């Protein structure tokens, strides 16, 4: 992180395919998963702590420095739940919504659907669905495996709660959907697509590379729905598609 909070050394890079907070694309990070997806808030706080250590001799009041550092947590989580509220299409995030959002993410981390596809399908979820099979089947294209009975039930219950929460919105359904479309990308640059593009480039074909170049300019658009699909099975463990080293 730079002093203004920008990451300046990405190293191994990857968007999230299936919703797995423990995922890290870096092979050297596997033992402790220090920089895993679900650890981003904590590692940013750790980074800021190292910055505070470095400048502590320049600050007369170290208690003030410590208080400023602690302020990060409030700022971060306020912005995090605001972001999640937009992803879910909530009119605003109330105190009682925080437990619901936590439960929602806990269920996703168990089911591990494709994150991008799941949120897109959530946009189209009918608020009139009542049956467990109907609600769970609505998201079938986002699953990487068949759900266990208890996972299906947990997903059904949290989505039932979601439907009731959306119905209590003070904004219209159209406004809610617009929020979701602006907060949830329809296209992400998946590693297997980069792998295929590089493979094609080495053979002199830049077609896929140029398509991806255009798609990343409009990630919220449906213009590039040829890429709107789950990561294929072959890419799950192929080097360069799921895991990378710093020298990749």
ChimeraX attribute file (.defattr): number of C-alpha atoms within 10 A of each C-alpha:
attribute: neighborCount
match mode: 1-to-1
recipient: residues
	/A:1	13
	/A:2	11
	/A:3	9
	/A:4	6
	/A:5	10
	/A:6	8
	/A:7	10
	/A:8	8
	/A:9	9
	/A:10	9
	/A:11	13
	/A:12	18
	/A:13	17
	/A:14	21
	/A:15	15
	/A:16	20
	/A:17	23
	/A:18	22
	/A:19	22
	/A:20	19
	/A:21	19
	/A:22	15
	/A:23	22
	/A:24	26
	/A:25	25
	/A:26	20
	/A:27	14
	/A:28	15
	/A:29	16
	/A:30	15
	/A:31	7
	/A:32	10
	/A:33	18
	/A:34	16
	/A:35	19
	/A:36	18
	/A:37	18
	/A:38	16
	/A:39	15
	/A:40	13
	/A:41	15
	/A:42	13
	/A:43	14
	/A:44	17
	/A:45	16
	/A:46	13
	/A:47	15
	/A:48	19
	/A:49	15
	/A:50	12
	/A:51	15
	/A:52	18
	/A:53	13
	/A:54	10
	/A:55	11
	/A:56	14
	/A:57	10
	/A:58	9
	/A:59	11
	/A:60	9
	/A:61	10
	/A:62	15
	/A:63	10
	/A:64	11
	/A:65	17
	/A:66	14
	/A:67	10
	/A:68	12
	/A:69	16
	/A:70	14
	/A:71	11
	/A:72	15
	/A:73	14
	/A:74	10
	/A:75	10
	/A:76	14
	/A:77	12
	/A:78	12
	/A:79	12
	/A:80	12
	/A:81	18
	/A:82	16
	/A:83	15
	/A:84	19
	/A:85	22
	/A:86	21
	/A:87	22
	/A:88	23
	/A:89	28
	/A:90	26
	/A:91	19
	/A:92	14
	/A:93	17
	/A:94	12
	/A:95	8
	/A:96	8
	/A:97	15
	/A:98	14
	/A:99	11
	/A:100	15
	/A:101	18
	/A:102	13
	/A:103	14
	/A:104	18
	/A:105	17
	/A:106	17
	/A:107	21
	/A:108	22
	/A:109	16
	/A:110	15
	/A:111	23
	/A:112	21
	/A:113	25
	/A:114	22
	/A:115	21
	/A:116	22
	/A:117	23
	/A:118	21
	/A:119	22
	/A:120	19
	/A:121	15
	/A:122	18
	/A:123	18
	/A:124	10
	/A:125	15
	/A:126	12
	/A:127	15
	/A:128	8
	/A:129	14
	/A:130	13
	/A:131	11
	/A:132	17
	/A:133	12
	/A:134	11
	/A:135	21
	/A:136	17
	/A:137	14
	/A:138	17
	/A:139	18
	/A:140	16
	/A:141	14
	/A:142	23
	/A:143	18
	/A:144	17
	/A:145	10
	/A:146	10
	/A:147	17
	/A:148	10
	/A:149	9
	/A:150	10
	/A:151	16
	/A:152	18
	/A:153	15
	/A:154	21
	/A:155	22
	/A:156	21
	/A:157	16
	/A:158	19
	/A:159	22
	/A:160	18
	/A:161	14
	/A:162	20
	/A:163	17
	/A:164	12
	/A:165	16
	/A:166	19
	/A:167	14
	/A:168	12
	/A:169	15
	/A:170	12
	/A:171	14
	/A:172	13
	/A:173	16
	/A:174	10
	/A:175	15
	/A:176	21
	/A:177	19
	/A:178	14
	/A:179	19
	/A:180	22
	/A:181	20
	/A:182	15
	/A:183	18
	/A:184	22
	/A:185	20
	/A:186	23
	/A:187	24
	/A:188	20
	/A:189	17
	/A:190	19
	/A:191	22
	/A:192	20
	/A:193	18
	/A:194	16
	/A:195	17
	/A:196	14
	/A:197	20
	/A:198	16
	/A:199	15
	/A:200	15
	/A:201	14
	/A:202	9
	/A:203	9
	/A:204	9
	/A:205	13
	/A:206	14
	/A:207	12
	/A:208	17
	/A:209	18
	/A:210	11
	/A:211	13
	/A:212	19
	/A:213	12
	/A:214	13
	/A:215	21
	/A:216	15
	/A:217	10
	/A:218	15
	/A:219	17
	/A:220	17
	/A:221	15
	/A:222	14
	/A:223	14
	/A:224	17
	/A:225	11
	/A:226	8
	/A:227	18
	/A:228	15
	/A:229	14
	/A:230	18
	/A:231	20
	/A:232	9
	/A:233	9
	/A:234	9
	/A:235	16
	/A:236	14
	/A:237	10
	/A:238	13
	/A:239	13
	/A:240	18
	/A:241	20
	/A:242	23
	/A:243	22
	/A:244	20
	/A:245	15
	/A:246	13
	/A:247	6
	/A:248	10
